[in-house]
Amino acid sequence: MSKIKITLIKSVIDRTERQKRTVEALGLKKINSSVEVEANAAIIGMVRKVNHLVAIENI
C-alpha cells in the first residue's frame, strides 16, 4: 500500500474526547507534528473522523 503523511494543523482544544484520542492514536502530539504511515483502511477511517484537524499528502 502507499504511504501518507499526516500533519496536525489545528488544535484539539475544545474538541470531543473521541477526536482527541483519535489524533493521539495517529501519533500526533503538537500542532505541525507529522507522521508517515501506511494507508490502510483503519488509518483512512481515523483520518476521515478528524479531517478538519489534519492535512494529508501522499508520499
HELIX and SHEET records of a PDB file:
HELIX    1   1 GLU A   17  ALA A   25  1                                   9    
HELIX    2   2 ALA A   41  LYS A   49  1                                   9    
SHEET    1   A 3 SER A  34  GLU A  38  0                                        
SHEET    2   A 3 LYS A   3  LEU A   8 -1                                        
SHEET    3   A 3 VAL A  54  ASN A  58 -1                                        
END                                                                             
